[in-house]
Amino acid sequence: MAPAVSTPLDPRLGETEVLGRLLRLYEDEKQLYAQVLDLSRRQGEALASCAPVTEVRRLLEAKRNCLTAVQNLEKSAAGPKQAWERGRGKWSAGARARLNVSLRTVAKLIEETLACEERNDQILLQQVEDV
């Protein structure tokens, strides 16, 4: 997935345009974070089954690539985010609610990934202790 090209945001853009750009951003992030979660789960399975180090490294590299893509998306969204903040008081309750749902979805994936990563760390630590 190629990151969106960063373009200056026209300060005259209204709620619909700004909201649309942010919703697309968070949809793209949701897809990337879902991939990271899947890769984290697969990493845990690989660790638990004592898979070759090359397999674990491959999964780590794929996660890194996804997280780099998220960083690029975030950088490209600076304009819409600033426009949202500047217009915060005038956006409709519906727009704020839609954005909030998207943000919560992304946050939930991040939380699940962090919990999975913690379990992976525990598996790895246990294996090191058993050696």
N, C-alpha and C positions, 0 to 999 in steps of 0.2 A: 504494500500500500504506500503510495507516494504521498508525502505530506503536502498539504495545501500550500500554494505559493503565497507568501506574505505580501499583501498589498496594503497601501495606506487606506484607511477607512474614511469614507466621506462623512464628515461630521453631521451632515444633514440626513443621514440614513435614519429611518424610523425603526420603531419597535419590531416590525415584521422582518426587516432585513437583518438587524442585529441578532434577534432571537434565532432566525433561521441559520445564521452562520454558527452561532454557539451550539445550537442543537446538533448540527452536522459535526462540529468538533467533538462533542461529547459522545455522539454515536460512533465516530471513528475511534475515539479513545476506548469506548466500551468494547469494541471488537478487539482492539489490541490487548486490553487488560484481560479479556476472556482467553486470548491466546496465551498470555503469560500464566494465567491460572492453570490452564491445561498443561502447559510445559512444566510448571512447578509440580503438579500432581504426577506427571510422568517421571520427573526427576526423583520424586519420593519413591515411586515404584522401582525405578532403576537402582536407587541406593539400597532399598530393602532387599532386592534380589541380587545384590552384589554384582551389578552389571559392570562391564568394562569401563574404565575411567574415560575412554574416548566417547562412550555413549553419554555419560554425564556431562562432559565438556561440550558435546554437540547441543545438548539441551540448554546448558548455560549460555552458549553463544546465541542460540535462537531467542532466549529470553532477553539477552542484552540488546539484540537487534530490535525487538518489539519496544523495549523501553526507550531506545534511541529514537524510534519513530514517534513515540509519545512526546518526547522532549521537542522534537521538530514541530509537531502539531501545536504544542503549547506556545512555542516561539511565533508560529505563524498566526496565532489567535490573539496576539497582544492588542491589536486594534479593536476587534469586536469586544474584547473584555473591557477595555478602557471605555468604549462607547456605552457598554452596558452599565458600568459604574457611574459614568457621567449622567446617564438618563434614568438611573435607578428609581428616582422618585416619581417619574412620569409613566413608567411601564405599567401595563395592566396587571391585575391580580392573576389572570389566566396565564399571561406570559411568564410571570415570576414562578407560578406553580409548575408550568411545563419545564422550565429550566431547573427548578429544584428537583423534580423527579429524575431528570437526566443526571444531575450531579449526584444524587443519592445512589443511583444505579452504578455509576462509576466508583463511588466510594465503597459500595458493598463488595464489588469485585476486588478492589485494592485490599480491603480488610480480609477477605477470604484468601487472597494470595499471601498476605503477611502471615496468616495463621498456618497456611500450608508450608511456607518457608520455615517457619519455626519448627514444625514437625520434621521437616527435612533435616534441619540442623540437629535435632534430637537424635534422629536415626544415625546421622554421621558421627555425632559424639559418642553414641553407644558403640558403634563399630570401632572407633578409635580406642575406647576403653577396653573392648574385648580383645584387642590385639596384644 
